[in-house]
Amino acid sequence: MSYTPKHFKLPANNTLKQDGDINPYLFTENITIALDVALATNRPILVAGEPGTGKSRLAEAIAKLKGWHFLSKTMTSRTRLEELTVEIDHLRRMHDAYSGKNDDNPMKPDWAYHNPGVFWWAINHDTAKYRGKGNKEAAEKHGVSMQYPGTFREQQSSSHHTVLLIDEIDKAEPDLPNDLLEPLDRRSFGLPNGDKITGESEQKILTIITTNRERELPPAFLRRCISLVLEQPDEAKLIHIAKQHYPEAEEQRVKAIAAKITNFREAAKRQAWRAPSTSEFLDAVYACEELGINPDEDDDVWQHIENTVLIKKLEA
């Protein structure tokens, strides 16, 4: 790699090693430049690519590398802006109102029914912990203090820097990306009682938003983002990735499976069917290592692995 990032230090061989639940991750030049630009401009990164190319893993990897907190939220067709910022827990409020008719327990204050979303936790985790208006004593009195909903890391800086992953934005309703412009641009949003949640000026938030390109995103949203497209790794990179995940794997077996993946991808382009992803390649390597199978066309077991792990053949 010819580029040296200014806002983070690349690990040895440009590869983050396995660390607990954090899987190995290879930082290519285009990934490194996009991250550095996003950190320099305080803009979110919109990461596109086929499933299994490591879009979501990138957020975990850079959070680990930077030593920042990590939060994530996966979008669905039912996701609303309030889930990401703040929503009122009407069910709990109704339950408390009903219970209060039968005993002397008063209703909790309005702030106790705030449910903070990931943007609130990223922008100001101290107020999210106590639901906005409360403090530790008040929150504990009402039994509503909250635990951090992601990975919390001790940081040298007094500011709390965060990597926030918004996964599969194209699965959300078409209006949601534009609804995110205020928390993305200003790093603030309003509470139902009229108060405003804002972060510290020194605080840094790297927002990584992934898309499978299933839907066109609004131009106003795209203008705010740094664009990054992840391509499927070539044969040499596949071998390197497999060595990081499974250091004890037999080299010739890994090379043979990587060659198979390359052939499958070429065939997929010609025949317009889905090509195996990097994650499926790793599944095949792991299965073959565990079972002692070589990718031999004449081996019936390998044919089963090829069909069930790589091609996902559903016909009998």
N, C-alpha and C positions, 0 to 999 in steps of 0.2 A: 504494500500500500504506500502510495506516495504522499498522501495527505496526513498531516499531523493535527489533530483537533486541538482547539484552544480552551474548550470549556470542560473537558474531561480527559482522563488518561486511559488510553487503550490498554487492555491486559496483554500479557505475553502471547505472541502469535495471533494477536487480534481476536482471541477466543476467551470468553469468560468460562472458567472451569465450573464443574458441578459443585453446588454448594447447598446441601439440604434439599429443599424442594425446588431450588432454582436450577433449571437444566442448563447444560452448556450452550453457549451462543456465539456464533461467528459474526464479528462486525466487519462487513465488507466496506469498501470505500464509499459507495453511494449511501449506505446507512450512516456511516460516520459523518459525512458531510451534512446530511439532512439533520442529524441530531445537533451538530454544532451550530448550524444556521438557526434552528428552532430555539436553542438556548441563548443565542446572541440576540435574536429578535423578540423573544418572549411570545412566539407564535406557536399554536398547536401544530402537530404533524398529522397529516392525513395519510395513512399507510394503506395502499392498495396491493392486491396480489391474490393469487389462487389460494384456496384453503390449504393449510399445511405448510405454508412458506415461512412461518415464524412471525406473523404480524403481531399477535398478542404477546408472544414470548419476548419480543423486543422491549416492551414496556417493563416487564419484570427484570430483564437483564440490565437495562440502563439504570433502573432504580437501585439495583444491587451494586452496580459499578460506582454510582455516585454516592451511595450511602444515604439515599433519600427514602422518605415514607412511600408506600405504594398502596393505591386504591384502584378499584376497578368496578365497572358496571357494564353488563351485557344488555344490549338493546333488544326489545321485542316489539311486535306491532302494538302492544298495549302500554309501552313506556310513555309516561307523561313528564313534562318539564318538572312538575312538583316532586316526582320521585328522585330527581337529580339535585334539587335545591332544598325544598322543604315542603312537606305535606302535613295536613292536620289528621291526626288519628281519630277519626270520627267514631269508629267502633269502640275504642277504649273510652272515649268521652261519654258515649251513650251508655256503656256498661257502668261507668262511675255514677252517672245521673240516676240510673235505675237502682243501683245499690244504695245510693244515698237516701232513697225514700224509706228504706227499712231500718236505717240506723242513723247514728249521728255523724257519720263520715261526710265532711263537706266535699264539694267538687274541688278538684285541683285547679290552680291558676291556669289561664289560657296557655302560657308558654310551655306548661308541662305536657301538652298534647302535640307539640312540634316533633315531627320525625325528620331529623336532618338527612339529606342526601349526600352523595359523594362530593358534589361541588362545595357544599357547606363544610364538610370535613377537610377538604383540600384548602379552602380559602381561610378558614379559621377554626381549627379543631378544638380550641379551648372553649369557644362558645357552643360548638356543636355538642360537646360532652355534657353540657348542662342545659341544652335545648334553648339557648338564646338569652332568655331573661333571668334564668336561675344562676345560682352559684353552687359550690359544692355542698354547703350545708342545706340549702333549700332543696336541691335536687335529691339529696339523700333522705331528707325528711319526707318527700313525696314518693321516694322509690323510683325516680326516673333518670338517674344519672346513667350514662351510656359508655360502652367500651369502644375503642377505636375499631372500625370495621375492616381494617386492612393490615398491612405490615408496617409497624411503627418502629423506626430505628433511631437510636440516640445519635444526635448530630453535634458537630463541633460548634456550628453557628447557633446563636440564640434564636434565629428565625427557623421556622419549620418548612423545609423544602419538600416538595411532593411530586411524584410521577403519578398522573391520573390516566387510567386507561378507560376509554369509552369504546366498547367493542361492538362491531357490526352495526354501525350507524345507519346503513342502508335498510336495515330491517325495521327501523322506527317509522312512525308516521311522517309523511313528507314535510310537514311544517316544523318538526322538532329541531332539525339542524339550525334553522333560522332563530328558533326560540333560545338556542344556546349562545347567541351572539353576545348578550350582556355579560353572563358569567365568564365567557371566554375572553372578551375584550377588556372589560372593566374589572373583572375579578370581584364582582359584587352582585348582590341581588336583594330584593326586598322580602321581608317577613310579612305574614298576614296581618300583624298588628301595626304595620307601618314602619317598623324599625328596619335598618339595613345592615346586612352582613358584608364586611369588607376585610381584606387582608392587610398585613403589614407591607410597607413599601419595599422592604428588603427581601421579602419572601419570594421564592421562586416556585413556579408550578410548570412542569412540563406535561402538557396534555397530549396523549397519543390516541388518535381516533382511527379505528380500522374500518375498512370497507371491502366487501367482496365484489363490488361494482355491479350489484344487482339492480340498482336504481340510480338515476341521475340525481346528483346533489345540487342544491340551490347555488347560483353564482355568488350571492353575497356570503354564503358560508365558505365556499371554495376560496374566495379572495383572502380570507383570514388565515388560511392554512398553508403550511409548507408541505409540498407534495413529495411523496416517496412511494415508488413502485418496487415491490420485491419480486424478483424473478426466481424461478426454480433454479437451484444451484446446479452447476455442471457436474460432470463425473468426478473430477478431482476434488471439488468442494464437498460432494456427497461422501467421499472416502474420508476426508478430513473430519467432517461432522460425525461420522460413525465412530471414528477413533476417539473422539472426545466423549461420546456417550458410552461406548463399550471398548475401553482400552485393551481388554484381553481378547477381543474378537480376532479370529483368524484372518490375516490380511488378504489372502487369496479369495476367501469366501466373500469378504466385504467388497473386494474389487469386482468379483463376478456379479454380485447383486447390483452394484452400482452400474455396471455395464447393461444389465437387464433393464434397469430403470430408464437409462438413456434410450434403449431400443423401444421400450414401451412408449416413451414420450414422442418419439418420431412417428411411431405407428398411430398414436392418438391424433397427431396433427393431420395425418393423411385420411384417417377414417372418422374424424370428428367425434371421438369419444373421450371420456375423462382420463387424464393422465395421472399416474400415481404421484402422491405428494411426498415431500421429504419425511413427514411423520410416518407415512406408510412404509417408506424405505427402511426407516429405523425399526419399525415393527417386524419387517421381514428379516432384518439382520438379527434382531433379538431372538425371534422364533428359530431361525436356523442355528444360531449359537446354542441355544438351550436344548434343541433337539438333535444337534449334530448332523444337520442336513446341508448338503451342497446344492446350489442351483443348477441341477442337471436336468436337461430336457427329458431324459429317460427315467427319471426318478418320480414315481407316482406321488410320493409325499411332497416333493417340491412343487409338483403341478397343483396340488391342493393349496399349498401356501401361496403360490402365484395367483390362483383364482380367488382365494378368500381374503388375502391381505392386500395384494397389489391391484388386481383388476376388479375385484369385488363382483365377480361373475355370479349372477342370480339365477341363470337358467340351469336346469338339470342336465 
